[in-house]
Amino acid sequence: MANVKMKWHGEKVERMILKGVSKNLDRAAMEWVRFAQQRLSVAQVSRPMDYPGKDMGQLRRNIAWEKASELVRRVGTNVLYGRFLELGTKFMQKRPWMTLTNNLTRTKLAKIIGRKI
């Protein structure tokens, strides 16, 4: 019986997989932002439970994503009224633009994240 030598490349393979998944997460986050910006560019007047209407475009211009960790991406805005639109106030019913974007992009983002690496 011949001796068979095996070499373990687990750590290298793990790094390659993590890098590929990370790139796919970046692509998914960019797609989320693009989709939200596109939807916020359409309507001039909004109804409750729909995307907010386009006013000055500040919210649309300030949607961004960041890499929170190797496997976590955050999307959102630093515009204060973006939160008020999402959750509503006692003076206004919500226009949940982030929730709508999540729901409308879920399938596409899953495909992007699951791409070959």
N, C-alpha and C positions, 0 to 999 in steps of 0.2 A: 504494500500500500504506500503510495507516494505522499509525501508531505505537501500540503497545499497551504500556501501563505496567503493571507488575506490582509488587506489594508483598509482600515476604517476611515471614511471620509465624512462621517456624520456631522461634525462641526462645520465643515465647509459647505456641505449640502444645506444645512440649516440656515446658514448665513445667506446663501443664494436664494432660498425660498423666502426668507424674511425680506430680503431686498425686493424680490418680485412682488410679493404681497403689498409691501409698502408703496411701490410705484402704482399698483392698481388702486390702492386706497387714495393716493393723490389724484389719480384720474377721476375716480368717483366723486371726490370732494369738488373738483373743478367742474364736473358735470352738474352737480347739485347747484352750485353757485350760478352757472350759466343758465340753467333752467329757471331758477328763481328770478334772476335779473330779467330774463325774457318775459316771464309772466307779469312782472311788475311794470313792464313797459306798455301794456296793452290798454287796460281800461282807464277812462278818465274819471268815472264815478263808480264807487264800489257799493256792494250790498253786504250786509252781515253774513258771515261764514264764507265769503269769497275773498279773492285777492284784493288788497287795497288798491284804490285808484292811483294813477300816476299824478303826482302834483309837481313838485320841483325835481324829482328824481334823486333826491339825496339818499333815501333808503336803498334804492337800486344800485347806486354807485358805491355804497358802503357795505355791501355783502361780501364776505370774505371767508376763507378757510385757513386753518392753521394745523400744524402737525403737533398734537398734544403728546404723543409718544409714537413708538415705531408702528403700533397697530391701532392707533386712535387718531381720528381727524375730527376737528370741531368746525362747524359752519355756523355763521350767524352774522350779526352786525353790531357795531358800536353806536349806532344811532338809537338814542333813548326811546323815541316813539315807536321803533320797531317792536319793542316788547309790548307797548300799549296796544298796538294793532293786533299782535298775536293773541294776547290774553283778554283784551277789552278793558274797559274802565266802567265806572258807574255812570258815565255820560255817553258811552259808545259801546255798541256790541262789537265783539271780536271779529277781526279779519285775519284768520289764522294762516298767514302766508307761509310760515315755516312748516306747519303741520300739513298743509295742502301740498307743498313741495315734497315733503317726505312721502306722502301717500302716492303722489303722481310719478315719482321717480324710483320707487322701491324696486320694481322689477328690473329696470335698466341698470341701476346701480349694482344690483346683485350680479348681473351679467358682467359688468365691468370688473367687479372685485374678483369674480370667479374665472377671469381670463387666464390663459396659459401664462406661465411665468418663465 
